[in-house]
Amino acid sequence: MDTEFDPAFGHTHDGTAGNGPKLSSSAFAAGAVNDAAIGNRTINDAISVTGNTWPLTTLLGALGNMIKAITGKANWYTVPLMTLETAGTQLNAATSAATASLLMKRDANGRAKIASPVAADDIATKGYVDTSVVGATPAAATISTLGTTQISASPTSGNPISTNRVAIANDVLLTSTSWQKIATYTPSAKGNFMIMAYFRVIAGTTNVTVQVTYTDGTGAQANTLLNTQPSSVGSYSLIPLFINATSTAAIDVNVIASVANQVYVSASIVGV
């Protein structure tokens, strides 16, 4: 029989000249082409194809590749973390209400609700912020005596600032175009100070520079309140400077103008 039907002996049904016709599905009895007859096929889930018509093994590999892409697993046959049915159920149950264990979604106004916070790292609601933060009573202020100078009593009359003012320059005329020290104070103890400056130009535009030099805990400092600013005729008040200065080193207010006898300067160094 082998010599009659085995292809190794030259008998085939491939429809070519000298061979028998191709066998159609009607040539096989029902159930004749079963798994045992076909044999095992190995799925290669790294295969990616386009189109619908491919050999069976290629199609099986492409389907495995698609399943792997959907589940996110390393192999097509690994059980996914969650089925599409379960994921769909959880998404459909999402709500903008403060409901435990459900996904949060925004409502038609783009808002969503949460429960009031309990732990320090919980999300804060508007109600919590309004009540516990904005509406909270501020804690009583305390003053540390470390590194500060405290005033035991405020003046009961007169100018309260004058009690703390330690240096003043009142309408000093800059008579040259060189640096001029118009106010100076050397603290006897480390403390906080406010430096305020004002100047007026009486004739023509003049370049004015105002600088404060002092020493703090990091060393000598120079802070420029006004840097070579062209100033026309008029009066100018500068932004105050707050500093912490060490003792035994002077706090100086230095001013220079590009034209002599044209600028009057006033300044105060105030302990605060």
Buried (B, 14 or more C-beta within 10 A) or exposed (E): EEEEEEEEEEEBEEEEEEEEEEEEEEEEEEEEEEEEEEEEEEBBBEBEBEEEEBEEEEBBBBBBBBBBEEBEBEEBEEEBEEEEEEEEEEEEEEEBEEBEEEEEEEEEEEEBEBEEBEEEEEEEBEEBEEEEEEEEEEEEEEEEEEEEBEEEEEEEEEEEEEEBBBBBBEEBBBEEBEEBEBBBBBBEEBBBBBBBBBBBBEEEEBBBBBBBBBBEEEEEBEEEBBEEEEBEEEEBEBEEBEBBBBEEBBBBBBBBBBBEEBBBBBBBBBBE
